[in-house]
Amino acid sequence: MDDRLADLAVLAVFFVGSHFILSHPPVRKFLIHRWHTWPFRAFYSVISIILFIQMLVAYGAAPDAALFAPALTMAPLIAMAPATILILCGYTIVNPSAVGLEDLGKARDIPGILKITRQPVMWGIGLFSLSHMAARPVAAAWIFFGALAVLALVGGYHLDRRKLAEDDKDWTALAAQSSFVPFAAILGGRARVTPGQVGWWRLLGGMTLFAGLLAAHTAVIGVSPLPSDFML
């Protein structure tokens, strides 16, 4: 393996591993007991940011070693609109699974997006990551985006199980009307949601964010987000 790919792989393992270790209940409880909640969160965030930046730099330096062909270049165009909506919704509601937004008791009703999935941000990041893996079947992309996908989806599931195990009354009430897997509670008849309950401005904001990312992609990333068939 190329040394640059090896460096990226090691950083990806540290990035994902640090999240799982620090969120492991015995470790988390011990550190919160020693440092209190917000110092622990600050430490967790600093470690995450440092490792992510290092992984991003290593990804930029890694060679394009092809894994297979053809690339599914349309995947991000299909997945990124729902991904941006999920992420925007997740960060603009009282969200019991997001740091700093977890006081569900301050919300009179369960936000509409949480009836679709209890982990909107994690699923948004998961869609973003998996679609970019499909569009870029090279080793570096699969290591980088694969790490994000594992952290989002496996980590989100782990967080969901931990919250359920804590038997918090607010989380239990949320779980009764929602699901980890998107739309599972709705299809199972445990929840009903309308676009208005999600928030029309959130849906429009997510689509606007998607359009902005699409427009800026070539200038910022250096690669057109549109398949060559779309280019004039």
Long-range contacts (C-beta under 8 A, 24 or more apart in sequence): 2-62, 2-63, 2-65, 4-58, 4-61, 4-62, 4-63, 5-62, 5-63, 5-65, 5-139, 5-140, 5-143, 7-58, 7-62, 8-55, 8-58, 8-59, 8-62, 8-140, 8-143, 8-144, 9-143, 11-51, 11-54, 11-55, 11-58, 12-55, 12-143, 12-144, 12-146, 12-147, 13-147, 14-51, 15-48, 15-51, 15-52, 15-55, 15-147, 15-151, 16-147, 16-150, 16-151, 16-155, 18-47, 18-48, 18-51, 19-48, 19-151, 19-155, 20-155, 20-158, 22-47, 23-155, 23-158, 23-159, 23-162, 25-162, 25-165, 41-99, 45-99, 55-144, 55-147, 56-144, 59-140, 59-141, 59-143, 59-144, 62-139, 62-140, 62-143, 63-140, 64-138, 64-140, 65-138, 65-139, 65-140, 66-137, 66-138, 66-139, 67-137, 67-138, 67-139, 67-142, 68-137, 69-137, 71-134, 71-135, 71-136, 71-137, 72-134, 72-135, 73-135, 73-227, 73-228, 74-135, 74-227, 75-130, 75-131, 75-132, 75-134, 75-135, 76-128, 76-131, 76-132, 76-134, 76-135, 76-225, 77-225, 77-226, 77-227, 78-131, 79-127, 79-128, 79-130, 79-131, 80-127, 80-128, 80-131, 80-210, 80-213, 80-214, 81-206, 81-207, 81-210, 82-124, 82-127, 83-123, 83-124, 83-125, 83-127, 83-128, 83-131, 83-210, 84-124, 84-206, 84-207, 84-209, 84-210, 84-213, 85-124, 85-202, 85-203, 85-206, 85-207, 85-210, 86-113, 86-117, 86-120, 86-121, 86-123, 86-124, 86-127, 86-206, 87-120, 87-121, 87-124, 87-125, 87-128, 87-206, 87-209, 88-202, 88-205, 88-206, 88-209, 89-113, 89-120, 89-198, 89-199, 89-202, 89-206, 90-119, 90-120, 90-121, 90-124, 91-121, 92-199, 92-202, 92-205, 95-120, 95-121, 96-163, 96-170, 96-171, 96-174, 97-121, 97-122, 97-156, 97-159, 97-160, 97-163, 104-170, 104-171, 104-173, 104-174, 105-170, 110-173, 110-174, 110-177, 110-178, 111-197, 111-198, 112-193, 112-194, 112-195, 112-196, 112-197, 112-198, 112-199, 113-198, 113-199, 113-202, 114-174, 114-178, 115-177, 115-178, 115-185, 115-186, 115-191, 115-192, 115-193, 115-197, 116-178, 116-182, 116-183, 116-186, 116-193, 116-198, 117-178, 117-179, 117-180, 117-181, 117-182, 117-183, 118-160, 118-174, 118-175, 118-178, 118-179, 118-180, 119-156, 119-159, 119-160, 119-180, 122-152, 122-153, 122-155, 122-156, 122-159, 123-152, 123-153, 123-156, 123-182, 125-149, 125-151, 125-152, 126-152, 126-153, 126-156, 156-180
